[in-house]
Amino acid sequence: MNITEATIELSSDASPAIHDLGGISNADLLDAWNQDHEPAAMAVLVNRYSVMVLSVCRRRCRSYADADDAYQTTFLYLARNSIKIRHPERLAGWLHRVAQRAAVAVSQSCKRETETMVEPIANCDDPLDRLTQRHEAIVLDEELSELPEHYRAAIVMHLYEGTTLESLAESLGTTVGSVRGRLQRGKKLLADRLRRRGVVPVLAFAAANALTVSTTTAGQVSEPLIDSLQRGDLPDSPVDPHLLDSLLSQGTRLMPSLFTTLAGLIVGSAILGLMMVTGSAGQPREQAETITIPGHLAQFAGGGGGVGGGSGLAFTTEPRDKPTQKPLDKKLAGEKTEASHGGSRGTRTMWAEQTVVPDPVGEVAEDALRAMEQSFEFNVDVTLDDLPTALESITGVPVIIDDRGVAFAELPQDETRFKLTARELPLKTALRKMLRPHGLRSTVENDGMVITADTATLVHKGIGVSRWINVDEAAAKKVAEALQSSQGHSFVDTPLDEVMQKISHDFRLPILIDRRALEELGLTADTPVRLELKDVQLKTVLDIMLAGLDLTYTIQGDTLMVTTVEAAEALLLTRIYWLEGTGVAGDSKTITTLIQSTIRPDAWEALGGTSTMAPFQSTRPALLISTTFEVHQQIESLLQTLRESHFGPDPVLESVEVPMPMSMQGMGGGMGGMGGGGMF
């Protein structure tokens, strides 16, 4: 969809230098500005992207004056920070993000009276239709600005500026097939993000098209800025650059989804109605009333205070299906807690569940627990098979070997010896000294003392850290070992197929090229590869070589398969990661947030991607993750790093009472608290 023309027409009285530089690349223009301080170079960039930048600003700002300030802020930010731009070929995407953030910054910092509203250009008679159209265009700009830079640049250049695939490939220094694949992935990711906010992608693009300024308008707005560039007298930015830096360093999503807005209005209206009913009944204002809200709607009800901080309302959230058994931990169970709600007293309760390991019961178990605290004399030098007999003769307590646990620890029962000589040593200390070096531990169960695997120790030896679900474990291990192997490689315009055949032979690793997927990007197995590296890991070789073709690799059966990113994302691999020894085993929220925010944020379902992650608590806290092989490698590396830097036992997550956040104590001094922030 061609939203607008790529550039605006230069006025007849424009500087001849600007006309002469019209066909120069972004990289050369930025170099001329940075190194030679040539104003005509920056003026060409202003002309080149004026339509796109001004359109973004006018869609977001409330008045023409605000939009002009955001427009000027954007290009002044470019002029003063151009030296920091690492990918000039992606300048269009960079400017789109800066323009969107500049418009937000102007809205936050501007103190002027609201002037003439920027009305949509399209012929919409219904005011609600105009408001909806504006909302959709703003959401599109917000979500587009959040895309990874290489996707954002391709979409802005192709859809906003009408750049052809051939010109786009030349500008980005890649192939047409690679550009086509990048656009497909970017548009899919953008569409998913828009739908998650209740916006239909095609309508959002239509709205953006309707709210695009003309080349004449963009030219008129750009004239004062270009004049100041030619005079060498840059004006001060209308927005504090520090505010813009802050917005650029983080996500900014100010428009709520339609679902959230409507849900907030529905729940808020219900609350207001109840307040009016209770008020008409003549009840004192200070008396607290309890309103029960279904659990699935409680998230839209604010924190439970009153409108304006004085209604005295308190909320009790209930799940759809009330549990039949009370949780064991009273704090987690949501035992009634007094909290201040704008000057009134209220009660909040909730149901919660926790995973607990049942305590051993019976006389034998009690004897074993007592023995653990007693001291004995030890003179032991036995194999694992004879260890139970030796311990029973010392303590008088039944000792059992957990065969599954020993097998998990990869410990040969008939070869490992356990030695300890000590006088008057507590049994639990003696067992730790004997068992931990071998990855074992002791525990008390109903039948006595049990020797089993110590997973917290074994994970530091690389045992029991993860397991593939839909991939052959032996094949995955073989691939991982091959990827860590080092060797020199030299290819000069060698067909991709021949390159993979040589790598397969050298590393004894079956490799398959997904020819059908490559054809969808306009690539073939004969695509030439040029690469020369000495003594580097195979993983590095594949990462560098395939990234240049917008390809990747994954595991299919017992084979390493070279394919496209889209195909890899359609064949997600599922793996369980156990978390002992990381320091965050008991805090699934922290590790989940850490992974989603640092490892391919756009890949996760929560941000519009396809990858999923589900934590679950048991005797071994774990994450069940479905994602691409590339992301799995990064997650494995992260968890390994956490284990290497963590010492001692994993912290235990406990329930403690803390002051309720102010944002949850009321509805924000008016109806603006409904739905988490009101309509806008």
C-alpha positions as CSV (number, residue, x, y, z in Angstrom):
1,M,0.0,0.0,0.0
2,N,1.6,3.3,-1.1
3,I,0.6,5.8,1.6
4,T,2.5,8.8,0.2
5,E,5.1,10.0,-2.1
6,A,8.8,9.4,-1.1
7,T,9.8,13.1,-1.1
8,I,8.4,16.5,-1.6
9,E,9.0,18.7,-4.6
10,L,11.8,21.2,-4.0
11,S,10.7,24.8,-4.4
12,S,12.2,26.7,-7.4
13,D,14.0,29.1,-5.1
14,A,15.7,26.4,-3.1
15,S,19.5,26.4,-2.9
16,P,21.1,24.9,-6.1
17,A,23.2,22.7,-3.8
18,I,20.0,21.1,-2.4
19,H,18.9,20.2,-6.0
20,D,22.4,18.8,-6.8
21,L,22.3,16.5,-3.7
22,G,18.9,15.1,-4.2
23,G,20.0,11.7,-5.4
24,I,22.7,11.2,-2.8
25,S,22.3,8.4,-0.3
26,N,21.5,8.9,3.4
27,A,24.9,7.7,4.5
28,D,26.7,10.2,2.2
29,L,24.4,13.1,3.3
30,L,25.0,12.4,7.0
31,D,28.7,12.2,6.4
32,A,28.6,15.5,4.6
33,W,26.7,17.0,7.5
34,N,28.9,15.4,10.3
35,Q,32.3,15.9,8.7
36,D,31.9,18.9,6.5
37,H,29.0,20.7,8.2
38,E,27.3,21.1,4.9
39,P,23.8,22.6,5.6
40,A,22.5,21.6,2.1
41,A,23.0,17.9,3.1
42,M,20.8,18.2,6.1
43,A,18.3,20.3,4.1
44,V,18.0,17.4,1.6
45,L,17.2,15.0,4.5
46,V,14.6,17.3,5.8
47,N,13.0,17.6,2.4
48,R,13.2,13.8,1.9
49,Y,11.4,12.9,5.0
50,S,9.2,15.9,5.7
51,V,5.9,14.3,4.6
52,M,6.4,11.2,6.8
53,V,7.6,13.1,9.9
54,L,4.9,15.8,9.7
55,S,2.2,13.2,9.2
56,V,3.2,11.3,12.3
57,C,3.3,14.5,14.3
58,R,-0.1,15.8,13.2
59,R,-1.7,12.4,13.8
60,R,-0.6,12.4,17.4
61,C,-0.7,16.1,18.4
62,R,-3.8,18.1,19.4
63,S,-3.0,21.2,17.5
64,Y,-1.1,22.4,14.4
65,A,1.3,24.4,16.6
66,D,2.1,21.3,18.7
67,A,2.6,19.2,15.5
68,D,5.0,21.9,14.1
69,D,6.9,21.9,17.4
70,A,7.2,18.1,17.3
71,Y,8.2,18.2,13.6
72,Q,11.0,20.8,14.4
73,T,12.1,18.8,17.4
74,T,12.5,15.7,15.3
75,F,14.8,17.2,12.7
76,L,16.8,19.2,15.3
77,Y,17.3,16.0,17.2
78,L,18.6,14.5,13.9
79,A,20.9,17.4,13.3
80,R,22.4,17.3,16.8
81,N,22.6,13.5,17.1
82,S,23.4,12.4,13.5
83,I,26.9,11.2,14.5
84,K,25.3,8.5,16.6
85,I,23.3,6.9,13.8
86,R,24.9,3.5,13.1
87,H,22.6,2.5,10.2
88,P,22.0,5.4,7.8
89,E,20.1,3.1,5.5
90,R,17.5,2.7,8.2
91,L,17.1,6.5,8.7
92,A,13.4,6.5,7.7
93,G,12.6,4.1,10.5
94,W,14.7,6.0,13.0
95,L,13.0,9.3,12.1
96,H,9.5,7.7,12.4
97,R,10.3,6.6,16.0
98,V,11.8,10.0,16.9
99,A,8.8,11.8,15.4
100,Q,6.4,9.6,17.4
101,R,8.3,10.2,20.6
102,A,8.7,13.9,19.9
103,A,4.9,14.3,19.5
104,V,4.4,12.5,22.8
105,A,7.0,14.8,24.4
106,V,5.3,17.9,23.1
107,S,2.0,16.8,24.5
108,Q,3.6,16.2,27.9
109,S,5.6,19.4,28.1
110,C,3.5,22.0,26.2
111,K,1.8,24.5,28.5
112,R,-0.1,26.5,25.9
113,E,-3.8,26.7,25.6
114,T,-5.4,24.1,23.3
115,E,-5.5,25.7,19.9
116,T,-7.3,24.5,16.7
117,M,-7.7,20.8,16.8
118,V,-5.9,18.8,14.1
119,E,-8.9,17.3,12.3
120,P,-8.8,14.3,10.0
121,I,-8.6,15.0,6.3
122,A,-10.9,12.2,5.3
123,N,-14.5,12.8,4.7
124,C,-16.0,11.4,7.9
125,D,-19.3,12.9,8.8
126,D,-19.8,11.0,12.1
127,P,-17.6,12.5,14.9
128,L,-17.2,9.0,16.4
129,D,-15.9,7.8,13.1
130,R,-13.3,10.6,13.0
131,L,-12.3,9.8,16.6
132,T,-12.0,6.1,15.8
133,Q,-9.9,6.8,12.7
134,R,-7.6,9.1,14.7
135,H,-7.2,6.4,17.4
136,E,-6.3,3.7,14.8
137,A,-3.7,5.9,13.2
138,I,-2.1,6.8,16.5
139,V,-2.0,3.2,17.6
140,L,-0.4,2.2,14.3
141,D,2.4,4.8,14.8
142,E,2.9,3.7,18.4
143,E,3.2,0.0,17.5
144,L,5.3,0.7,14.4
145,S,7.7,2.7,16.6
146,E,8.1,-0.3,18.9
147,L,9.1,-2.7,16.1
148,P,12.8,-3.7,15.8
149,E,14.7,-1.2,13.8
150,H,15.3,-3.4,10.7
151,Y,11.5,-4.2,10.4
152,R,10.4,-0.6,11.1
153,A,12.8,0.8,8.5
154,A,11.6,-1.6,5.8
155,I,7.9,-0.9,6.5
156,V,8.3,2.9,6.6
157,M,10.3,3.0,3.4
158,H,8.0,0.6,1.5
159,L,4.6,1.4,2.8
160,Y,4.9,5.0,3.9
161,E,7.3,6.3,1.2
162,G,6.4,3.9,-1.7
163,T,10.0,2.7,-2.2
164,T,10.1,-0.3,-4.5
165,L,11.5,-3.7,-3.4
166,E,14.4,-3.3,-5.8
167,S,15.3,0.2,-4.6
168,L,14.8,-0.9,-1.0
169,A,17.2,-3.9,-1.5
170,E,19.8,-1.6,-3.0
171,S,19.4,0.9,-0.2
172,L,19.6,-1.7,2.6
173,G,22.5,-3.6,0.9
174,T,20.7,-6.9,0.6
175,T,18.7,-9.0,-1.9
176,V,15.1,-8.5,-3.0
177,G,14.2,-11.8,-1.5
178,S,15.7,-10.8,1.8
179,V,13.7,-7.5,1.8
180,R,10.5,-9.4,0.9
181,G,11.0,-11.7,3.9
182,R,11.8,-8.8,6.2
183,L,8.6,-7.0,5.1
184,Q,6.6,-10.1,5.6
185,R,7.9,-10.7,9.1
186,G,7.6,-7.0,10.0
187,K,4.0,-6.7,8.8
188,K,3.0,-9.9,10.5
189,L,4.5,-8.7,13.8
190,L,2.9,-5.3,13.4
191,A,-0.5,-6.9,12.6
192,D,-0.3,-9.1,15.6
193,R,0.5,-6.1,17.9
194,L,-2.4,-4.1,16.4
195,R,-4.9,-6.8,16.8
196,R,-3.9,-7.3,20.4
197,R,-4.9,-3.6,20.9
198,G,-8.3,-4.1,19.2
199,V,-7.3,-2.4,15.9
200,V,-7.8,-4.0,12.5
201,P,-4.5,-3.6,10.6
202,V,-6.0,-2.7,7.2
203,L,-8.2,0.0,8.8
204,A,-5.2,1.4,10.7
205,F,-3.2,1.7,7.5
206,A,-6.2,3.3,5.8
207,A,-6.5,5.8,8.7
208,A,-2.8,6.6,8.5
209,N,-3.2,7.2,4.7
210,A,-6.2,9.5,5.3
211,L,-4.2,11.4,7.9
212,T,-1.2,12.0,5.7
213,V,-0.2,15.6,4.9
214,S,0.3,16.8,1.3
215,T,3.7,17.6,-0.1
216,T,2.7,21.2,-0.3
217,T,1.9,21.4,3.4
218,A,5.1,19.6,4.3
219,G,7.1,22.0,2.1
220,Q,5.5,25.0,3.8
221,V,6.3,23.7,7.3
222,S,9.9,22.8,6.3
223,E,10.8,26.2,4.9
224,P,11.7,28.0,8.2
225,L,13.8,25.1,9.3
226,I,15.7,24.9,6.0
227,D,16.3,28.6,6.1
228,S,17.8,28.3,9.5
229,L,20.0,25.4,8.3
230,Q,21.3,27.5,5.4
231,R,22.0,30.4,7.7
232,G,23.9,28.1,10.0
233,D,21.7,29.2,12.9
234,L,19.9,26.2,14.4
235,P,17.1,27.2,16.8
236,D,16.6,25.8,20.2
237,S,14.5,22.6,20.4
238,P,10.9,23.2,21.5
239,V,11.2,20.1,23.7
240,D,13.9,19.4,26.3
241,P,16.3,16.9,24.6
242,H,16.6,15.0,27.9
243,L,12.8,14.3,27.9
244,L,13.0,13.0,24.3
245,D,16.0,10.8,25.3
246,S,14.0,9.3,28.1
247,L,11.1,8.5,25.8
248,L,13.4,7.0,23.1
249,S,15.0,4.7,25.7
250,Q,11.8,3.1,26.7
251,G,8.5,1.9,25.3
252,T,5.7,4.5,25.1
253,R,2.2,3.2,24.7
254,L,-0.3,5.8,25.7
255,M,-3.4,4.7,23.8
256,P,-5.3,1.9,25.6
257,S,-6.8,-0.9,23.7
258,L,-10.5,-0.6,22.8
259,F,-11.2,-3.7,24.9
260,T,-9.5,-2.3,28.0
261,T,-11.3,1.0,27.5
262,L,-14.7,-0.5,27.1
263,A,-14.2,-2.9,29.9
264,G,-13.1,-0.1,32.2
265,L,-16.2,2.0,31.2
266,I,-18.5,-1.0,31.9
267,V,-17.1,-1.8,35.3
268,G,-16.8,1.9,36.2
269,S,-20.4,2.5,35.3
270,A,-21.5,-0.4,37.4
271,I,-19.5,0.9,40.4
272,L,-20.9,4.4,39.9
273,G,-24.4,3.0,39.8
274,L,-23.9,1.1,43.0
275,M,-22.6,4.2,44.6
276,M,-25.6,6.2,43.6
277,V,-27.9,3.5,45.0
278,T,-26.1,3.3,48.3
279,G,-26.1,7.1,48.5
280,S,-29.8,7.4,47.9
281,A,-30.5,4.9,50.7
282,G,-29.2,7.4,53.1
283,Q,-26.2,5.4,54.4
284,P,-23.5,7.5,56.0
285,R,-20.6,8.3,53.8
286,E,-18.0,7.0,56.3
287,Q,-19.5,3.5,56.3
288,A,-17.7,1.1,54.1
289,E,-19.7,-1.0,51.6
290,T,-18.2,-4.2,50.1
291,I,-18.8,-4.8,46.4
292,T,-18.0,-8.3,45.1
293,I,-16.5,-8.2,41.6
294,P,-15.9,-11.4,39.6
295,G,-12.1,-12.1,39.4
296,H,-11.9,-11.8,35.6
297,L,-13.2,-8.2,35.8
298,A,-11.5,-7.1,39.0
299,Q,-8.4,-5.9,37.0
300,F,-10.6,-3.1,35.6
301,A,-12.0,-1.9,38.9
302,G,-9.1,0.1,40.1
303,G,-7.7,-0.5,43.6
304,G,-10.9,-0.3,45.6
305,G,-11.1,3.2,47.0
306,G,-13.8,5.7,46.2
307,V,-14.4,8.2,43.6
308,G,-12.5,11.3,44.7
309,G,-11.0,9.3,47.6
310,G,-14.1,9.5,49.8
311,S,-16.8,7.0,48.9
312,G,-15.6,4.4,51.4
313,L,-16.0,1.5,49.0
314,A,-13.9,-1.7,49.3
315,F,-13.7,-4.5,46.8
316,T,-13.6,-8.2,47.3
317,T,-12.3,-10.1,44.3
318,E,-13.7,-13.6,43.9
319,P,-12.6,-16.3,41.4
320,R,-15.1,-17.8,39.1
321,D,-14.7,-21.2,40.8
322,K,-14.1,-20.9,44.5
323,P,-11.5,-23.4,45.7
324,T,-12.9,-26.2,47.9
325,Q,-9.9,-26.1,50.3
326,K,-8.3,-23.2,52.0
327,P,-4.7,-22.5,51.2
328,L,-2.1,-23.4,53.9
329,D,-0.4,-20.0,54.0
330,K,-2.7,-17.5,55.6
331,K,-0.8,-14.6,54.0
332,L,-1.0,-16.0,50.6
333,A,-4.7,-16.8,51.2
334,G,-5.4,-13.1,51.5
335,E,-6.4,-13.0,55.2
336,K,-8.4,-9.8,55.8
337,T,-6.1,-6.8,55.9
338,E,-7.0,-3.3,56.9
339,A,-5.9,-0.7,54.3
340,S,-6.5,3.0,53.9
341,H,-8.7,4.1,51.0
342,G,-8.8,7.8,50.9
343,G,-9.7,8.3,54.5
344,S,-12.0,5.3,55.0
345,R,-11.3,1.8,56.2
346,G,-11.8,-1.2,53.9
347,T,-11.2,-4.9,53.6
348,R,-9.6,-6.7,50.7
349,T,-9.6,-10.5,50.4
350,M,-8.6,-12.9,47.7
351,W,-7.9,-16.6,47.2
352,A,-4.5,-17.9,46.2
353,E,-2.8,-21.3,45.9
354,Q,0.7,-22.5,46.7
355,T,2.6,-25.6,46.1
356,V,3.7,-27.5,49.2
357,V,5.6,-30.7,49.8
358,P,3.7,-32.9,52.4
359,D,5.5,-33.5,55.6
360,P,6.5,-37.2,56.3
361,V,4.3,-38.9,58.8
362,G,4.6,-42.1,60.9
363,E,6.8,-43.4,63.7
364,V,9.6,-44.3,61.4
365,A,9.7,-40.8,59.9
366,E,9.7,-39.2,63.3
367,D,12.7,-41.4,64.4
368,A,14.6,-40.4,61.2
369,L,13.9,-36.7,61.8
370,R,15.2,-37.0,65.4
371,A,18.3,-38.9,64.2
372,M,19.1,-36.0,61.8
373,E,19.7,-33.7,64.7
374,Q,21.8,-36.2,66.7
375,S,25.6,-36.7,66.6
376,F,27.3,-40.0,65.8
377,E,30.8,-41.4,65.3
378,F,31.6,-42.3,61.7
379,N,34.2,-44.6,60.2
380,V,32.8,-45.2,56.7
381,D,34.4,-46.4,53.5
382,V,31.8,-48.2,51.4
383,T,30.2,-48.2,47.9
384,L,26.8,-46.9,47.3
385,D,25.3,-50.4,47.5
386,D,26.7,-50.8,51.0
387,L,26.0,-47.3,52.2
388,P,22.4,-48.0,53.5
389,T,23.7,-50.9,55.6
390,A,26.5,-48.8,57.1
391,L,24.2,-45.9,58.0
392,E,21.6,-48.2,59.5
393,S,24.2,-49.8,61.8
394,I,25.2,-46.3,63.0
395,T,21.8,-44.6,63.3
396,G,19.3,-47.4,63.7
397,V,17.1,-45.7,61.1
398,P,16.0,-47.5,57.8
399,V,18.0,-46.1,54.8
400,I,16.7,-46.5,51.2
401,I,18.5,-45.8,47.9
402,D,16.3,-44.0,45.3
403,D,17.4,-45.8,42.2
404,R,15.8,-43.2,39.9
405,G,17.6,-40.4,41.7
406,V,20.9,-42.2,41.4
407,A,20.4,-42.8,37.7
408,F,19.4,-39.1,37.3
409,A,22.7,-38.2,38.9
410,E,24.5,-40.3,36.3
411,L,26.3,-42.1,39.2
412,P,27.6,-45.7,38.8
413,Q,26.4,-47.5,42.0
414,D,29.1,-50.1,42.1
415,E,32.1,-47.8,41.5
416,T,31.5,-44.7,43.7
417,R,32.9,-44.8,47.2
418,F,31.7,-42.8,50.2
419,K,34.3,-42.1,52.9
420,L,34.0,-40.3,56.2
421,T,35.9,-40.5,59.5
422,A,34.6,-38.3,62.3
423,R,33.8,-38.3,66.0
424,E,30.5,-36.9,67.3
425,L,29.3,-35.3,64.0
426,P,25.6,-34.4,63.5
427,L,24.1,-36.9,61.1
428,K,22.8,-34.2,58.7
429,T,26.3,-32.7,58.5
430,A,27.9,-36.1,57.9
431,L,25.4,-36.9,55.1
432,R,26.1,-33.6,53.4
433,K,29.8,-34.2,53.4
434,M,29.5,-37.7,52.0
435,L,26.7,-37.2,49.5
436,R,27.0,-33.7,48.0
437,P,30.3,-34.2,46.2
438,H,28.5,-37.0,44.2
439,G,25.4,-35.0,43.5
440,L,23.3,-36.7,46.1
441,R,21.4,-35.7,49.2
442,S,19.3,-37.3,52.0
443,T,15.7,-36.6,52.8
444,V,13.2,-38.1,55.2
445,E,10.1,-39.8,53.9
446,N,7.4,-42.0,55.5
447,D,9.6,-45.1,55.2
448,G,12.7,-43.7,56.6
449,M,15.8,-41.8,55.3
450,V,16.1,-41.7,51.5
451,I,19.2,-41.0,49.4
452,T,18.4,-39.4,46.2
453,A,19.6,-36.8,43.6
454,D,20.6,-33.4,44.7
455,T,19.4,-31.4,41.7
456,A,20.6,-28.1,43.2
457,T,24.2,-29.5,42.9
458,L,23.8,-31.4,39.7
459,V,22.7,-28.4,37.7
460,H,26.1,-26.8,38.3
461,K,27.5,-29.9,36.6
462,G,25.2,-29.5,33.6
463,I,23.0,-32.4,34.7
464,G,19.2,-32.0,34.7
465,V,19.2,-28.3,33.6
466,S,16.8,-28.8,30.7
467,R,15.1,-31.3,28.4
468,W,13.6,-31.0,24.9
469,I,10.0,-32.0,24.4
470,N,9.5,-32.2,20.6
471,V,13.2,-32.7,19.7
472,D,15.3,-35.8,20.0
473,E,17.5,-35.3,23.0
474,A,20.5,-37.2,21.6
475,A,20.2,-35.3,18.3
476,A,20.0,-31.9,20.0
477,K,23.1,-32.8,22.1
478,K,25.0,-33.8,19.0
479,V,24.1,-30.5,17.3
480,A,25.1,-28.5,20.4
481,E,28.5,-30.2,20.5
482,A,29.1,-29.6,16.8
483,L,28.1,-25.9,17.1
484,Q,30.8,-25.4,19.8
485,S,33.5,-27.0,17.6
486,S,36.0,-24.7,16.0
487,Q,37.6,-24.8,12.6
488,G,38.7,-22.4,9.8
489,H,36.4,-21.7,6.8
490,S,37.0,-20.0,3.5
491,F,34.3,-19.6,0.9
492,V,34.5,-17.4,-2.2
493,D,31.2,-17.2,-4.1
494,T,30.6,-20.8,-3.2
495,P,27.0,-22.0,-3.7
496,L,25.1,-22.4,-0.4
497,D,24.5,-26.0,-1.1
498,E,28.2,-26.8,-1.4
499,V,29.0,-24.8,1.7
500,M,26.5,-26.9,3.7
501,Q,27.8,-30.1,2.3
502,K,31.4,-29.3,3.3
503,I,30.3,-28.3,6.8
504,S,28.2,-31.4,7.1
505,H,31.3,-33.5,6.1
506,D,33.7,-31.7,8.4
507,F,31.6,-31.8,11.5
508,R,29.9,-35.2,10.8
509,L,26.6,-33.4,11.2
510,P,23.6,-34.0,8.9
511,I,22.4,-30.7,7.4
512,L,19.4,-30.0,5.2
513,I,18.4,-26.9,3.3
514,D,14.7,-26.0,3.3
515,R,14.6,-25.3,-0.4
516,R,10.9,-24.5,-0.5
517,A,11.2,-21.9,2.2
518,L,14.2,-20.3,0.5
519,E,12.2,-20.0,-2.8
520,E,9.6,-17.9,-1.0
521,L,12.3,-15.3,-0.4
522,G,13.6,-15.5,-3.9
523,L,16.7,-17.5,-2.8
524,T,18.0,-20.9,-4.0
525,A,20.5,-23.4,-2.9
526,D,22.9,-22.0,-5.5
527,T,23.0,-18.6,-3.8
528,P,26.7,-17.6,-3.6
529,V,28.4,-17.4,-0.2
530,R,31.5,-15.4,0.5
531,L,33.1,-15.9,4.0
532,E,36.6,-16.3,5.4
533,L,37.1,-17.0,9.1
534,K,39.9,-18.7,11.0
535,D,39.5,-21.0,14.0
536,V,36.0,-20.0,15.1
537,Q,33.1,-22.0,16.4
538,L,30.6,-23.4,13.9
539,K,27.9,-21.4,15.6
540,T,29.6,-18.2,14.8
541,V,30.2,-19.3,11.2
542,L,26.5,-20.1,10.7
543,D,25.3,-17.0,12.5
544,I,27.4,-14.6,10.3
545,M,26.8,-16.4,7.0
546,L,23.0,-17.0,7.3
547,A,22.3,-13.5,8.8
548,G,23.6,-11.9,5.6
549,L,20.9,-13.9,3.7
550,D,18.1,-13.3,6.3
551,L,18.2,-17.1,7.0
552,T,18.6,-19.1,10.2
553,Y,18.9,-22.7,11.3
554,T,16.9,-25.0,13.5
555,I,16.6,-28.7,14.4
556,Q,14.3,-31.0,12.4
557,G,14.4,-34.6,13.7
558,D,18.1,-35.5,14.0
559,T,19.1,-32.9,11.3
560,L,20.3,-29.3,11.4
561,M,18.0,-27.5,8.9
562,V,18.8,-24.2,7.2
563,T,15.6,-22.3,6.6
564,T,14.0,-18.8,6.7
565,V,13.1,-17.0,9.9
566,E,9.4,-17.3,9.1
567,A,9.6,-21.0,8.7
568,A,11.6,-21.4,11.9
569,E,9.0,-19.3,13.8
570,A,6.3,-21.7,12.4
571,L,8.2,-24.7,13.8
572,L,8.7,-23.7,17.4
573,L,10.8,-26.0,19.6
574,T,9.6,-26.7,23.2
575,R,12.0,-27.2,26.1
576,I,11.8,-27.4,29.9
577,Y,14.3,-25.4,31.8
578,W,14.8,-26.2,35.5
579,L,15.8,-23.2,37.6
580,E,17.7,-24.5,40.6
581,G,21.0,-22.7,41.2
582,T,20.1,-19.6,39.3
583,G,19.2,-17.5,42.3
584,V,15.6,-16.9,41.0
585,A,14.2,-20.4,41.2
586,G,11.4,-19.3,43.5
587,D,10.5,-16.1,41.6
588,S,9.1,-17.0,38.2
589,K,7.9,-13.5,37.5
590,T,11.5,-12.1,37.7
591,I,13.0,-14.7,35.4
592,T,10.1,-14.5,33.0
593,T,10.4,-10.7,32.8
594,L,14.2,-10.9,32.5
595,I,14.0,-13.2,29.5
596,Q,11.2,-11.4,27.7
597,S,12.8,-8.0,28.0
598,T,16.4,-9.0,27.1
599,I,16.2,-11.9,24.6
600,R,14.3,-11.0,21.4
601,P,11.5,-9.0,23.0
602,D,9.5,-9.0,19.8
603,A,9.5,-12.8,19.7
604,W,7.2,-13.3,22.7
605,E,3.5,-13.7,22.5
606,A,3.0,-11.0,25.1
607,L,4.5,-8.5,22.6
608,G,2.9,-9.8,19.5
609,G,5.3,-12.7,18.7
610,T,4.7,-16.4,18.5
611,S,7.0,-17.7,21.3
612,T,5.4,-18.7,24.6
613,M,6.7,-19.2,28.2
614,A,4.9,-20.8,31.1
615,P,6.4,-21.0,34.6
616,F,5.3,-23.8,36.9
617,Q,6.1,-24.6,40.5
618,S,6.8,-28.1,41.8
619,T,9.6,-29.6,43.8
620,R,11.7,-28.4,40.9
621,P,10.7,-24.8,39.7
622,A,10.8,-24.6,35.9
623,L,9.9,-22.8,32.7
624,L,8.3,-24.5,29.8
625,I,9.3,-22.5,26.7
626,S,8.3,-22.8,23.0
627,T,10.4,-20.7,20.7
628,T,13.0,-20.9,17.9
629,F,16.3,-22.7,18.3
630,E,18.2,-19.4,18.2
631,V,16.3,-18.0,21.1
632,H,16.7,-21.3,23.0
633,Q,20.5,-21.0,22.7
634,Q,20.4,-17.5,24.2
635,I,18.1,-18.6,27.1
636,E,20.5,-21.5,27.8
637,S,23.4,-19.1,27.9
638,L,21.6,-16.7,30.2
639,L,20.7,-19.4,32.7
640,Q,24.2,-20.8,32.7
641,T,25.6,-17.3,33.4
642,L,23.1,-16.9,36.3
643,R,24.3,-20.2,37.8
644,E,27.9,-19.4,37.4
645,S,27.4,-16.2,39.4
646,H,25.2,-17.6,42.1
647,F,26.4,-19.2,45.3
648,G,24.6,-20.8,48.2
649,P,20.9,-21.9,48.2
650,D,18.3,-20.3,46.1
651,P,16.3,-17.6,47.9
652,V,12.8,-18.6,49.0
653,L,9.9,-16.3,47.9
654,E,7.8,-15.5,50.9
655,S,4.5,-13.6,51.3
656,V,4.9,-10.4,53.3
657,E,2.5,-7.5,54.0
658,V,3.5,-4.3,52.3
659,P,1.7,-0.9,52.0
660,M,-0.8,-0.9,49.1
661,P,0.4,1.3,46.2
662,M,-1.4,4.6,45.9
663,S,-2.5,3.7,42.4
664,M,-4.6,0.8,43.8
665,Q,-6.1,2.7,46.8
666,G,-8.7,4.5,44.8
667,M,-10.0,5.5,41.5
668,G,-7.7,8.5,41.0
669,G,-9.8,11.4,42.2
670,G,-12.5,10.9,39.7
671,M,-13.7,8.6,36.9
672,G,-10.2,8.8,35.2
673,G,-9.2,5.7,37.3
674,M,-11.5,3.4,35.5
675,G,-9.9,0.9,33.2
676,G,-6.4,1.9,34.3
677,G,-6.2,5.4,33.0
678,G,-9.5,6.6,31.4
679,M,-10.2,6.9,27.7
680,F,-7.0,8.7,26.6
